[in-house]
Amino acid sequence: MSSTPWGSVNPLLPPGKAHLIPVEILSEIFLLVLLDGSSRDKETLELVCQRWYATMISTPGITSRLWIRRATKKEAVQAFIQRRETRFAVIVDVNHEGDGEDFNSEDFHTSFIVACQAAPRWTFLNLLSFPPPGEYTPDTTMKPLESLRGFIMGEHCDLGSFLEPLMTAITTTSLPRLTKLALSDSRAVLYLVQPTCLHYFCSLTTLTIKLSRKMEGPADVLPHLRRLETFHAKHLHIPIYPPDASLPLIQTLSWLTLKCVSVQWMAGKVFPALRRCSITFPRHIDAIRVQPVTMLACTGLAFNSNDLDPLRHFHHSPLTRLQVACGQWNVRRGNPQFVTICPTIFASAQSLYVLDLEVKCSEQLLVLALRELPALDDLTLRLASPHALSESFFQGFVAPRLDAGNPCEMAALPRLPLCAGLTTLHVYYRRWLRGAERRGLIPVFSDIVSSRKPEDCNLSLRVGWIEEYWFILGPVESISDFLDDDEFSVIGVSSPYGIIPLCWFENPSLRSLTEVPFKEAEYLVARHRLPISCLSTLHNLVELRVGDKQDILPTASPPNLPLFRTLRVLAAENIHPSFLAGKTFHKLERGRMSLQGDSLNLSHAQVAQLPFCTRLDVDDLTLLATLQIPHICELGVSFNHPEFDMIWEKHIAVNVNLSGLKLLHVYGRHQQADLIQALRCLPTLKSLIVGNGSDLDADFFGEFAPMPPNETAAFVQSHNEGQGSEVLCPMLKRLLIEECDLTQRLELAPVFRKVVTLRTACGSPLEEFTLFDFELGRKTELVGSHGSFVMETAVLGEDAEPFGLDI
């Protein structure tokens, strides 16, 4: 009997033989994958190969979606229907953002009519948006909707004369399969609540009716909801029911959301299956005060009202999630409201792990309540302004640091912070923090995060309760590390303990960082487009780092941008030449820049002034040629340019003062002769790092060898006076050559020996001469402890990387 080694698996099929899997098995696999998967999973499977695509569209349990949009053509709809033998969903959206503004009613009509011919195969109809009656009038007939299981009608759908035939087709042919209904049009609701259509609601398990305003007439639908499990309603006019009215949904309902809807029908009822309940601005709430509501299985409750007292009359099992909001506008009126909900909070103290509060109350009351919640994991505080809760309140969430003093001395037990088990704290403000508020609150927020385990605590700030939010981290020494993360932009504010980063997570529908909320921000790492309007509000920016996307910085910039006067560090990839042209960076000390697109035309380029820049990394000689840098000390540059001689002599030698350059990092492809020409202009250079040493030969390294010993005095004189010399870089202390393996270049060994030996004999300051091979993970040092020539090879560390200027 053959045995399989422990931990190994015998494949069912040899590699590359997946096509041998029978279609029936493939279908079952796909159904399992898509059971909890997304539409993206489905699209990924369809794109693998033709066989998988054919299997996907022919598997009955996998629903395909037909989109009909403003730009959809009849031929595309026909091809979709002909390729599929199974049922499919139809989604109509003429306002899709990917389409143009022009609308061709004839094209839409033919596409929609073709789709309607297959109406008996529709399983789902979603009308996200529909052409207004003035632009399009569809036929008034519809084929039977025999397979329809779900129907959604968005708020931007005015069907005009098409409403009645569509409703008729749904209510007369889709029963009893139809289980999901969502409406945002009061006309459609009024049509369906007619006595002849009420049987339509009997099969529903999910009902959503969200209207923009209250209905004029009542909708007597509750007695007909016999299987309903999910009920969401807004501005739905529900009639008053007698206490003994038969309402079957009370026994089946598991999720209920009501906004501006009567709750009278709930009074005195027992809901055995209701697990999630949300009630906002309820109508006829007094009925609950007389006859309480009992929810035996409810673990998640949300209540929003100017009067929170009725919340006491909802009896439920211990809650795990509670959300409460009250519209009282000051603490004096809000305190009694908060007191009324405290029994609800305390009754679930041991199980409550999510709490969302929007109630104006005193800090003392809030602290007393929070101290009674040992299981709280997620806390959300929705506040009108940063003055609502003080720094001292938030300081209570800071975990005390253990005393690291004498281990023999018994230290007092540290106080427990508020909500010691808290892992998530969301703070919502209706407006952003201003200068004084930011200087006080942001450091405290950072202290909360840094005092707890980083993986166990996160804190976010939001404004206006929109989707975008800022994620606060503990203090860091530099924000440069965030440039490697593609997910978010980062702003930073300084504190006594370092830079406090705030990471911005965007709403996917937004494509730019339109505003930096903290106008006093000093640091910014941008991964999203920065319009001029955004940059013009930042008057204290000292460090700006931009990702590699081409449209982050504006193409051109006005000369009065505040950052030109305040910026000390600029790291910008794909920067447009017009952004720099003719500008003066009054305080810039360090920079890393690369050009966007093609090289600029030097004959028309305007020179940018960098009067205090001492460290700069540019990847294009033409960009370096347009910068006037009188005090450069460290420079990283690529010499890969066909017109090196012209650029170097005519522009760089004029605009860049190289007499004080101490460090030069050369990377990318380069010509050996160009490099020698540049090095002859650098008499004070102390460190040279060459990033592509494989292109260098013995002639290049021979340039570093001093004169014979009898001319040592002349060498020493040039070394001391910093004057030009025939030997390259007489003051060189470090020579690092990357991508050079001495075992493959043994012909260079005699030259290296000559360079090291003669420089030592002449009193040269050369202390380090090292060759690096990152592919093989080793380095070779050629200078010994006393300046003698050695060849010592060592293994590079796992985190060793090629050299780069620290910008």
N, C-alpha and C positions, 0 to 999 in steps of 0.2 A: 504494500500500500504506500503510495507516495505521500509525503508529508509536506506541509506548508510552513515555512519559518514563521515564528511568532511575530505579529505585527504586519505581515505582508498579506496581500489579497490577490487571489487568482482572478483575473478579469474574465467576465462572461464572454466577451468578444475580443479578438485580437485588435490592436490599435489600427485605426483607419477602416474598420469594418462595420461602422455603425449603420451603414445602409442595409445590412442584413437583418436589422430589427424589423419584425412584422409591423404593418401599419396599425393593427389593432393594439399592439403593445405600446407603440408610439403615442397613440391617442390617449391611452390611460395615463402614460407618463405626463403628457402635456396637461391633462385635466388636474393631476395632482400638483403640478408646478403652479398652475394658475388658480388653484383653489383659494389661496390667500395672496396671490400676486397682484401686480399692478398692470396697467395697460402697457407700460414700458416693457415688462417681461414678455407680454404677448408679441409685441413688435419685434423684440430681439429674437424670439424663436422663429418668427416668420421669415426673418432675413438670413437664416442659416443656409438654406438651400431650397431648390424648387420642391423637392420631395417633402421637406418639413412644411413648407408653405401650403402645399396641396393638402397635407394631412390636417393642418390647423384649420383651414377653411371648410373642411369636410367633416370635422368632428362635431356632432350635434351639441355637446355640452359647452362648446367654446363659442362665445358670442362675438361676432364681428360687428364693426361699427361703420355705418355709412354717413359721412359728413356731407351736408349740402350747405355750401357757403356762397358768398357773393360771387366768387369767381369759378364756381363749379360748372363743369360742362356736362352736357347730356351723355357724351360718349363715355366719360369716366363713370357715371352712374350705371350705364348699361353694362360696362365691363365688370363692375363690382358685382352686380346682380347675377350675371351669367356665370361668373366663376364660382359662385356659391350655391350649394344645394340645400344648405341649412337656413334656419331663421337668422335674422340680424337686427341690430338696433339702428335707429335713424336719429341723427342729431342735426337740427337746422339752426344755423347761426350766421346771419347775414351781416352782423356787426363784428365779425372776427377781426382782431387787430392786424392779422397778417394779410388781409385783403386791401385793395385800394378803395377809394371813395366812390368811384363810378359804379352804378348799378344798372345792369342790363336785365330788364324785367323778362324779356323773351328767353334769355339763357336760363334764368332761374326757373321760369315757368316750365320749360321743357325738361329740365333736370328734376324738378319736383314731381311733374306728371309721370315721368318714367319710374321714379321711386314709388309713387302711389299705385302703380300697376302691380307692384309686389306687396301691397299693404297686408294681405293675409299672412305674410311671413314676418311682419314686424313683431319683435318681442318687446321693444322699448322705443318710445317716442319722446324726444327731448327737444322742445321748442325754446332754445335759449334766446333767440331773437328772430323776428319775422318781419318781412317788408311791410311798411304801413299800407293801409288800404289805398291811399292815394298813389302809391307807386306800383302796387301789384294787387290784382283781384283774381284769386284762384278759382278753379271750377268748383261748383257747389255740390259735387258728388264725391263719395268716398267708397272704396271697396270695403267689405267687411274686415274688421280688425280681429281676426279669429285667434291670433296668438299673442295679443298684447298683454304684457304683464305689468308694465309700468308706464306712466305718462307724467311728464313734467312740462309745465307751461310757465316760462319766465315772465318777469314783470315788463319786459320790453316787447311783448307780443300782443299787438292789436290785430286780431284775425279778421275783424270786420264781418262780412257776410259769411266767411268760411267757418266761423265759430260754431254755428248751429249744426251744419252737416258733420263737422268733426266730432262734436259732442254726441250727436246721434249715433254715429258709427261706433264710438267707444262704448256708450251705454247699452247698445243693443246687440253687440256682437262679441265683446271681449270677456263677458262674464262666463264662468267664475274665475278665470285665470288672473284677472287684474288684481294685484296685491299692493301696488305702490302708486300713489297719486300726490302730486305737488302742484299747487296753483298759486299764482300771484295776481290773478285778474278777477275782480269782483263779478264781472259779467259771467264768467265761466262758473263761478261758485253758485250764483243765483240760478243759472240754468240747471245745474246738477241737483239743487235742493227742491226742484219741482216734485210734486208727489209721484209723477210717472217715472222719475229717475232715481228716487231714493234707494231702490234696491241695488243700485250701483255700488253703494258703500258697504254692502254686507260682506264682500270678500276681501276688503282692504286690510292689510296688516300695518301699512305705513301711510299716514295722512299728514300732509303739510299744506297749510293755507296761511300764507303771509301776504297781507294786503297793505298798501301804502296808507290807507285811511279806513275808518270804521264803516262797515256796511250799513246801508239804510234799513234794510229789512233783516229779520232774524233768519238764521240757517238752522233748521231743526234736524240736525244730522246725528246727534249722539245716540238716540235709540236704535239707529240702524247700523252702528259700528259693532258688529258681532265678533270680529276676530282681531280687532285693532291692538297692536303692540306698541307702536310709536305714534305720538300725536304732537305736532308742532303747530301752533296757531298764533297769529298776530292780527289784531283788529277784527277778529271774527266775532260776529254778533250771534251769541248763543242765547236762546230764550230762557226764561225762568221755568224750572221744572219743579213739579210737586215732590215732596219728600219720598213718596212711594213710587216715583217714576222708574220704569225698568230701563236701566242703562247697562247693557252687557259689557261695554268697554272697561267698566270698573274692575271686572274680574280678570281681564286679559292684559291691561295696559302695563308696560314695563318702563316706558320713557315718556315723560310729559313735559312740554315746554309751552307756556302761555305768556303772552305779552299783550296788555291792554285787552284782556278777555275776561269774561265773567267766570268766577270760581264758585258761584252759588250752587251749581250742580254737584260740587264735591262735598258740600256740607253734610256732616254726619255719616259719610261713607267710609267703608273699610276697603282699602286697596291691597289685596294680598300679594300682587306680583310687581308693584311699582317700585323700581330701584333708583331711578333718577327723576328728579322733579325740579323744574325751574319756573318760577312765577315772578313776573315783572309788572309793576303797576296794575295789580288785579282790580277788577270791577266786582261790585257786590261782595266786598270782603267781609262786611258785617255778619253775613250768614255763617262764616267760619267761627266768629267769636261765640256764637250761640251753640253751634254744633261742630265740634272739632273734627278734623280729618285724621284718620288713622292709616298709616302707611307701614305695613308690617315688615316689608323687605327693603325699605328705602335706605340707601347708604350715601347718596349724593343729593344735596339740597341746595338750591339757589333761591334767594328772595330779595327783591328790589322794590322798595316802596318808601315814601316819605314817612310812613308810620310802620314801625317794625313790630309793634305789639302783637299783630295777628300771627306772627311766626310762632308764638308760644302755643298756639292752638293746632299746630301740626304735630301729631304724635307719630314717632318713627322709631326704628331700631337705631342703635348707636351708629353715628355717621362716620364716614371716612373722609368725605369732602363736604365743605360748607362754604358757600359764597353769599355774602350779605352786602347790600348797598342801600344807602339812605341819602335822600336829597336835602336833608337839613343843612343850612348854610353856615352855622357857627357851632362852636364847642358847647355853648350854654344850651342850645336846643338839641345838640347831638348826644350829649351825655345821657339823658334819660332814655334815648333810643338804644344806645349801646347797652345800658343796664338791662333792658328788656330781653336782649338776645343772649345775655350771659348764661342763664339757665340752659339754653339750648347748647351753648358751647361746652359748659361744664359737664352736661349729661353725656357727652361723647368724648370726654377728655382723654380717655385711654386708647381710643381708636382713631381719633381725628388726625390725619396726616397731611391734609391739604386745607388751607384756610385762606380765603380771599375776602378782604375787608375794604369797604369804601364807606366809612362812617366817621364823621368828624366828632372826636371825643378827646378827653384829656389824656396826656401821656401816662398818668398814674393809673387810670382805668385800664388802658391798653396793656400796660406792663403786668398788672394783676391778672388779667385774663391769660396772657401768653405764658406766665409762669406756671399755669395749671395745665399746660398741654405738653406732656412729656413725649408723646409720639409724633409731634408735628415735624413734618419733613419738608413741606413746601408752603411758604408764606408769601402772599401778595398784598401789598399795601397801596391803595389807590388814593392819591393825595392831590388836593387842589393846588398847592404850591409848596416849595421847599421849606416854608415857615411852619407848615402843619405839624411836623415832628422835628425836634431839635437834634443837635449833634449828640447831646447827652443820652437821648433815647437810643439812638443807633449804637452808641458806645456800649450799651448793655449787651449787644450781640457779640462783642469781641471776646474771644476766649482768652483767659489769662495765661500767660506763659509761666511754665513751671520754674521754680527757683533752682538755678544750677549752682548754688553756693556750696557750703560745707555739707557733704553727705551725712555727716554724723549729727548734724543739728536738725532737730525735728522742726520742719516748716509747717506753718499753718495751712490748713486745707484751702485750696484756691476756691473762690466763689464760682459757681456755675453760671455760664452765660445764659441769656435768654434763649430758649429753644435750643438746648445743647445738641439735639440730634438734627438740627436744620441743615439741609443740603442745598436748598434753593430759596433765594430771597429776591422777589421782584418788587421794584419800587416804581410806581407810575406817577408822573407829575403832569399836570395840565400845561405847564410851561417849563422851559429848561432853566437850569441853575444859572444865576448871574455871578459876577465876579466874587463878591464876598461869600456867597453861598457855596460856590464851587470850592473856594479855598478852605471852607470848614467841613463840608459834607463829603467831598470826594475822598480825602485822606481817611476819614472814618470808614467809609465803605470799603476802601482798600484794606484797612486794618481788619475788618471782619473776615475778608477772604484769606488774608495772609496768616491770621491767627488760627485758622482751622486747616485741616488737611486739604491740599489743593484739589485732589481728586474727589473730595467729598463735599465741596461747597462752591456754589457759584452765585453771583449777584448781578442782576441786570437792571438797567435804568431805561424807562420808556417815557415818551412824552405824547400827549394827545391820545394815548391808548391805541396807537396804530401798530402795524406789524413790525416796523423797524425798532430795534432796541440796541442799547449799548451794554456790553458785557464788561464788568469791572474786574480787573485782576490785581494781584498783589504787586508791590513795588518791584521794578527791575532796574538794572544798571543802564540798559540801552534798549531802544525799540528796534534796532537793526535786525534782530532775530525774527521779527514778525514779517519781514519782507519775503521770507521763504514760504509763507502760508497764503494760499490762493483764496481762502474762504472769506476773509473779511478785511476791512480797512481798520486802522487803529489811530486813535489820537492819544496824546499823552500830556499830562500836566505834572509839573514838578512838585516834589514834597521833600521834607527833610530826610526821608528814607530812600529816595530815588524817584524814578519816573513811574507814575501810576498810569498804566495803559487802560484805555477803554476801547473795546473791539466792537465794530459796527456790523451787525447782521442785517442784510437788506431784504426788503420785500422783493421776491423774484420779478414782480411786475415793474419795478423801478430799475433804471439802468444807470443811474449816476448818484453820486453822493452830492445831492443838490445843496446841502447845508451842513456845516459843522456846528452843532448846537452850542458848544462851549467856545465862545469867541476868544477866550483867553488861552486856548490850546497852544502849547509850545512845540509839540511834536505831532507829526502826521505821517502815517504810512498809508498810502492811497492805492487801492486796488480797483477803484471805480472812477469814472470821469469826474474831473474837477473843473466846473465852469468858472469863468471869471468872477461871477457874482459870489461864488463860494470863497475863492481865494482872496477877494477884496475885503472880506470881513475879518480875516485873521491878522491882527495887528501885533501879535507877540510870537509868531512862528519862528523858531530858531532851528528846527530840523525838519526837512521834508524828504521823504523817500517814496519813490514812485515805482510801481511794478512795470512789467515788460509789455503791457498793452499799449497800442499806439495812440489811443485817443484819451488818455488820462489827463495830461496837461493840455491847455489850450494851444492851438496852432500859433497864435500871436498873442501878445500880452501888452497891456498899456504900461507906460513907463513909471506910473505911480503906484504899482502894486506894493502893498506894505511889506511883502516878503523880500523885496529887493533891498530894503533897509534893515531888516531884522535877521535874515537867514544866516546861519553859521555853518550848516551842513546841508548839502543838496546831493541826493543820489537819484538820478532820473535816467531810466532807460527809454529809448525811443523818443527822445526829446526833439521837437521840431526846431530847426535853426532860427526861425522867426521868433521863438520864445526868448532866445538869448540876444538876438541881434541888437547892438547898440545899448544894451542895458548895463547898469553898474550895480554889482552886488557889494554893498558897502561894508558888510561884516563877514562875508563868506570865508571860512577857514579851510573847509574840506569839501571835496566834491567828487562824484563819479557820474560821468555822462556818456551817453551814446546817442548817435544820430538816428533820427527816424527816416526811413526810406533811403533814397539815393544821397550820395555825397553832395554837399552844397557847392555853389559856384563861388570860388574865392575872389574872383574879380569883382563881384558885387556884394560880398559879405561885409557886414558891419561888425566891428570889433566889440566884444563884450569886456567890460572892465572887472577884474577880480583883484583889487589892490591889496587885500590881506590874505589871500589864499596861499597856504603853504603845502597842502597835500591834495593831489589831483590825480584822478584815474580817467583817461579817455581812451576809447577804442578806435579812434579815427584821427589821422594826422590833420585832415582838413578842419575838423572841429577844434583841435588844439591850436591850429593856425589862426583861428578867429578869437582867441582869448588872450587878453593882455594880463600877464601874471608877473609882477615885478619881484615877488618874494617867494617863489616856489622852492621848496626844500625836498619834497618827495613826489615822484612822478611815475605813474604807470601808463604805458602807451604801447600801441601796436604800430610797427614801422611798415606794415604791409600796404605800400602805395607805389604805383608805377612811376610817379613823379616826385619821389622822395627828395632828390637834390634841390629841385625848384622850391618845393614847399619849405624845406628846412632853411635854405639860405634866404629866401625872399620874405617869408612870413614868420616862421617860428623863431629864428634867430633874432628877429626884430621885436616881436611882441612878448616873447618869453625870456626872462632873465635867468639864464642857466648857470651863472657864475657861482651861485650859492647852493646848487643842487647837491644834496647829500645821498639820496637814494633814487635809483632808477630801476623800474621793473618793466622789462620788455617781454611781451607775450604775443601769441599769434605767429603767423609766418612772417619771415623777414629776410632781407638780403644781408649777407655778412658784411659787405662793403658799406652799406648804409649804417649798420650798427657801429662799425669802426669810425665812420665819419662823425657820428653823433658823440661817441665817447671822447674824441679828441677835443671836444668843446667843454668837457666836464672835468676841470682840474681838481675840484674839491670833492668829487664823488667818493663816498665812503662805502656804499653798499650797491652792488649790482646783482640783480636777479634776472636771469634769462630763462624764459618759459619754454623755449623749444631748442634745446641744445643739440639735437640730432643733426641740425643743419650746419653746425660750426665745425671747422677743420683746424688742423695744426697751425695754419697761418694766422687764424684769428687769435688763438691763445698765445701764439708767439709774440703778439703785440704787447702783451702784459709783462714780458721779460725785460728787466732793466738792462742798462749798458753793461759791458764787461766790468770786472772789479776795479780796474785802474781808473774808471770814470765814476766811481762811487761818489766822490765829492760833489760832482755836478748834479747827480741824482738827488743827494741829500739837500742840496741848495734849492732845487726846484720843489722838493717836498716841503721844506720849511716855508718857503715864500709863496707857495700856491701858484706858481707861475706855470705856463705851458711847458710841456716836455714831449719828447718823442715817444716816451713810454706812455701807454694808456693809463689814465687814472692813478697817478702816483700816490694818492692818499687813500687808496682802496683798502678797506678792512675786511669786507665780506664779499665773496664771489660765489654765488649759488647758481648752479646750472641744472635745470630740470630736464627730464626726458633724455638723460644721457647715461648709458650703461657702459662703464669702463671695460667690462669683460668683452664687449663687442667692439670696442674702439681702442684696442691695445696700442695702436700707433700713436695715440695721444699721450701715453704715459711719459715718454722722454720729455715732451714739451711741458707737461705739468710739473715734472721734477725740476726742469730748468727755471720755470716761473717761480716756484716756491723757494728753491735754493738761492737764486740770485736776489730775490726780494728780501729774504732773510739776511743775506750777507750785506745788503745795502741799507739795512735799517728800515725796511718798508714796514708800515703798520699792518700788513695783511695777517689776519688772525684766523680766518675761516675760508676754506676753499672746499666746497662740497658738491658732489654730483648726486642727483636724485633720479630714481627710476620708480615711479609710482605704480606702473603696471606690474613690476616684479616685487614691489613693496620693500625696497632697500635703498640705502644711501652709502656713499663712499666718501670719507673725509680724507683730505690730502695734506692737511697741516697738522703737525704734532703739537704737543704742549709747549715746546721750546722753539716753535717756528720751523722745525725740520720737516722734510718731506716724508710722509707716511701714506700708507694705503690701508685704511681701516674701514671695513664694511660692516654695517649694522642694519638690523631689521627696522623698518618704519612701523610706527604705531598704527593701530587699526583706524584711528581717526585722522591720520595724516592726510593733508590735502595740499595741492599746489599753492604756491604763495599768492596772496592778494593783498593789496593795500587796505588797511583798516580805515574805512571811511564812515 
